């Protein structure tokens, strides 16, 4: 099966598209040694992220095993995770950087 997305760490809750993907596509990827699949609910441009499991509003968005931001709204599996629904927590100054991995 052709893998059209990359997940780097088992803790990640998003994958990165390696090609332009369309709503309705079933995308396969590896999480560790386990092959998984997610059906996309919207178009995902190459290089963009999509949720591989449901992410609740306020939860960390995890990529490369690191919190890269927080969901500003619920992001269902198969939905795009981008600036419209993810807020960066890095360099803001109003939260302690160590808090980024608590959710």
N, C-alpha and C positions, 0 to 999 in steps of 0.2 A: 504494500500500500504506500502511496506517495504521501509523505508528511509535509503539510503546508504551513506548519506553525512550530515554534520552538518554545520549550519550557526548560529553564536552566536548572532550577532547584525544586525538590519535592515540595517545599513549603510555598512555592509560587501559586497565586490564585489567578494569574493572567498568563496568556501565551502571546507571542509575537508572530504576526503573520509574515511569511516569507514570500508571499505573492498577493496580488489583489484577490480578495475572497468575496463571495456574494452571499447574501441572505439565503438561507436554505441549504447551503453547502454543509456537508458533514466533514469536518476537519479532524484528521488524526495527528497525534503527536505522542512523544514519549514523556513520561514523568518517571525519572529514574529508568528502570528496566521495563516498567509497565506501559503498554500501549493503551492510549485512551482516545476517546472521540468526543467531539462536541458539535452540535448542530448550531450554525450561526443564525441569529435572529435579525441581523442587519449586515450591510456591506462593511467589510473591514479592509481598508487600504493596506498595501504592503508596508511593513515596518510599524504598523500600529498594533495596539494591544486589544485583546478581548478577554472577558472573564471566562475561566474554565470551570468555575463553580460560582454559585450565588455569593455576592458580596453585599453585606448590609450597609446602609448609610452609616458613616462614621467609622467603619472598619478599615483597617489598613489594606492598601493595594500592594501586593508583594510580587516583586520581579527580581530575579537574580538572588533570591533568598533574603532580600532587603525590602523594608517598607519604603516605597517611593512616593507615597502620599496616602490620602484618606479619601474614601468614597463620599462625595457630597450628596449622593442619592443612591438608592439601591441599584446595583448593577447585576442583572440576571446573567446566568451562564449563557454564553453565545452573544452577548451584547458588547459593544465597543467600550473600552475604558480609555478616556482621553480627557482633555481639559474641560469638557462640558460636564463631567461627572467625577473628576478626580482633582483634589486640591493638594498641592505640594506642601509638605511639612518641613522641608529642608530650608534652612537659612531664614526662617520667618522671624525669629527672635521672640515671639510671644508664647512659644512652647519650649520646653526643655527637649533638646535633641534626643535624649535617651528615652523619651516617651513614645517615639515613633514605632517601636516594636512591641508595645504593650497590648495592642488589640489582637 
